Amino acid sequence: MYSLLLLNGGIGARVGAGQPKQLLKVRGIPILVYSLVAVDEIEEVTQIVLNYPPGWREQVEQVLQAYAIKTPVTFVEAGDSRHSSVAAMLPHAQNDKVIIHEAARPLVTRQDFESLIAAREENVSLMLQIPFTVAPVDPNTREVTGSLERDRLRNVQLPQKFNKAHLQEAHEHALSSGKVFTEDATLVAVAGKPVHFIDGPSQNFKVTTPVDVRLATYLLQEDEGEDE
């Protein structure tokens, strides 16, 4: 069985909505709800650990009540970074296996979670091929410093699943080495634990800007039309 660590602690400054972006409504539904609904019927997920921005717990609880989320939820206040938020949520996970997702990816589907759970390896992330060329640069001098093989690179997506003990050890390793990571697949890999990937869908992007909100609205409307 799995505990879902659902990152929901951002304040959405780049969206500029005056409230956490995960509470913004897309097609009349708060962004947070899409991830909750996608996972709520999955039997293997028996607990949701949900963080929240400081001062916003009441509003987040009201969303869960309004949409009758059945999976038991444990609330944890968000840290000052994504890295610290995951570290704070981990001790509250009741299962030996965890899934990490973020509410800011509302186009995740139940099938995405089920494909991740079905993967035979313990530590697995959804990832996407990069369709464009990327290059290492020096941001100070604006100089291109080399080249990278696109076939050996992936866009890291969520959700991700981990052996809880491996993830805890990786966070302890990062703490002792003074490193901070922006996601957990590379954190676990750098700590020496095997991490694999499966292909994710291109629409599973992170809502960060007002343009992303409009794109998510369009794609969710299109998906609903296909289901009718």
C-alpha positions in Angstrom: 0.0 0.0 0.0 1.1 3.6 -0.7 0.9 7.0 1.0 0.5 9.9 -1.4 2.6 12.9 -0.5 0.7 15.7 -2.3 2.7 18.9 -2.5 0.3 21.8 -2.1 2.3 24.4 -0.3 3.2 26.9 -3.0 1.8 30.4 -2.9 1.7 30.9 -6.7 3.5 34.2 -6.9 4.1 33.9 -10.7 0.4 33.3 -11.3 -0.4 36.6 -9.5 -3.8 35.6 -8.3 -3.6 36.8 -4.7 -4.0 33.3 -3.4 -2.3 29.9 -3.7 -2.5 28.8 -7.3 -3.8 25.4 -6.3 -7.0 27.0 -5.1 -7.5 28.8 -8.4 -10.4 27.4 -10.3 -10.0 25.8 -13.7 -13.3 25.0 -15.3 -15.0 25.9 -12.0 -12.9 23.4 -10.0 -9.9 24.2 -7.8 -6.7 23.0 -9.3 -6.0 20.9 -6.1 -9.1 18.8 -6.7 -8.0 17.3 -10.0 -5.1 15.3 -8.4 -7.2 14.3 -5.4 -9.9 12.9 -7.6 -7.4 11.1 -9.8 -6.1 9.2 -6.9 -9.1 8.9 -4.6 -10.4 5.7 -6.2 -7.1 3.8 -6.3 -7.2 1.0 -3.8 -3.4 0.9 -3.3 -3.4 4.5 -2.0 -4.6 4.3 1.6 -3.4 7.7 2.8 -2.9 11.2 1.5 -0.4 13.5 3.2 -1.3 17.0 2.1 0.7 20.1 2.9 -0.6 23.6 2.8 0.7 27.1 2.7 1.0 28.7 6.2 -2.3 30.4 7.0 -4.3 28.5 4.4 -5.2 25.2 6.1 -8.9 26.1 6.7 -9.4 26.9 3.0 -7.7 23.7 1.9 -9.9 21.6 4.3 -13.0 23.3 2.9 -12.0 22.1 -0.6 -11.6 18.5 0.6 -15.0 18.6 2.3 -16.7 20.2 -0.7 -15.5 17.4 -3.0 -16.0 14.5 -0.6 -12.5 13.1 -0.8 -12.8 9.6 0.8 -9.1 8.7 1.3 -7.9 9.7 4.8 -5.9 12.9 4.7 -3.1 14.0 7.1 -2.3 17.7 7.0 1.2 19.1 7.3 2.3 22.8 7.0 4.5 23.5 4.1 8.2 24.2 4.5 10.1 27.1 3.0 11.1 25.0 -0.1 9.9 22.0 -2.0 12.8 20.0 -0.6 12.0 20.8 3.0 8.3 20.2 2.5 8.9 16.6 1.4 11.2 16.0 4.3 8.5 17.3 6.7 5.8 15.1 5.1 7.8 11.9 5.1 7.5 11.1 8.9 3.7 11.3 8.5 3.5 8.6 5.8 2.0 5.4 7.3 3.0 3.1 4.5 6.4 1.7 3.5 5.9 2.9 -0.1 5.1 6.5 -1.1 4.1 8.4 -4.1 5.0 12.1 -4.6 2.9 14.4 -6.7 2.2 18.1 -6.8 -1.2 19.7 -7.0 0.1 22.1 -9.6 0.0 19.3 -12.2 -3.8 19.0 -12.5 -3.8 17.0 -15.8 -2.5 13.9 -14.1 -4.8 10.9 -14.6 -5.7 7.9 -12.6 -4.0 5.9 -15.4 -0.7 7.8 -14.7 -0.8 6.7 -11.1 -1.7 3.2 -11.9 1.1 2.9 -14.4 3.5 4.1 -11.8 2.3 1.6 -9.2 2.4 -1.2 -11.8 6.1 -0.6 -12.6 8.1 -3.4 -11.0 11.0 -1.2 -9.7 10.8 0.4 -6.3 11.9 3.9 -7.2 10.3 5.2 -10.4 9.5 8.6 -11.9 7.4 9.6 -14.9 9.6 11.4 -17.3 9.2 12.9 -20.8 11.6 13.0 -23.8 12.9 16.5 -24.5 11.9 17.6 -28.0 14.3 20.4 -28.2 18.1 21.0 -27.9 19.5 22.1 -24.5 23.0 23.3 -23.8 25.0 24.0 -20.6 25.8 27.7 -20.1 27.5 30.1 -17.7 24.6 32.4 -16.7 27.0 35.1 -15.5 29.0 35.4 -18.7 26.2 34.2 -21.0 28.6 31.8 -22.6 27.7 28.4 -24.0 30.0 26.0 -22.2 29.5 22.7 -24.1 26.8 20.4 -25.4 24.5 17.7 -24.1 23.1 14.6 -25.7 19.4 15.0 -25.9 18.7 11.3 -26.0 20.3 11.0 -22.6 18.2 13.7 -21.0 14.6 13.6 -19.7 12.1 16.2 -18.5 11.4 15.0 -14.9 7.7 14.8 -14.2 5.5 13.7 -11.4 4.1 11.5 -9.9 7.1 9.5 -8.6 7.1 6.5 -6.3 9.7 5.4 -3.8 10.6 2.9 -1.1 10.0 5.2 1.9 13.3 4.0 3.6 15.3 4.9 0.4 13.7 8.3 0.3 14.4 9.0 3.9 18.0 7.9 3.6 18.3 10.2 0.5 17.0 13.2 2.4 19.4 12.5 5.3 22.2 12.3 2.8 21.3 15.6 1.3 21.1 17.2 4.7 24.5 16.0 5.7 26.0 17.1 2.4 24.3 20.5 2.5 22.5 19.9 -0.9 19.0 21.0 -1.8 17.1 19.4 -4.7 14.1 20.5 -6.7 12.7 17.0 -7.0 13.2 13.6 -5.5 14.2 11.2 -8.3 17.6 12.9 -8.7 17.9 13.3 -4.9 17.5 9.5 -4.5 19.8 8.7 -7.4 22.5 11.0 -6.1 22.3 9.2 -2.8 23.2 6.0 -4.5 19.8 4.3 -4.7 18.5 2.9 -8.1 15.9 5.1 -9.8 14.1 4.2 -13.0 11.7 6.0 -15.2 8.6 5.3 -17.3 7.3 7.5 -20.1 4.9 10.2 -19.1 2.3 12.1 -21.1 3.1 15.5 -22.7 0.1 17.2 -21.1 1.2 16.5 -17.6 2.9 19.9 -17.1 3.2 22.1 -14.1 0.9 25.1 -13.9 3.2 28.0 -13.0 2.1 31.1 -15.1 -1.2 32.6 -16.2 -0.5 31.1 -19.7 -0.3 27.7 -18.0 -3.7 28.2 -16.4 -5.3 29.0 -19.8 -3.6 26.0 -21.4 -4.8 23.7 -18.6 -8.3 25.1 -18.9 -8.3 24.3 -22.7 -6.9 20.8 -22.3 -9.2 19.8 -19.5 -12.2 21.1 -21.5 -11.0 19.1 -24.5 -10.6 15.9 -22.4 -14.1 16.3 -21.1 -15.4 16.6 -24.6 -13.7 13.4 -25.6 -15.4 11.5 -22.7 -18.9 12.6 -23.7 
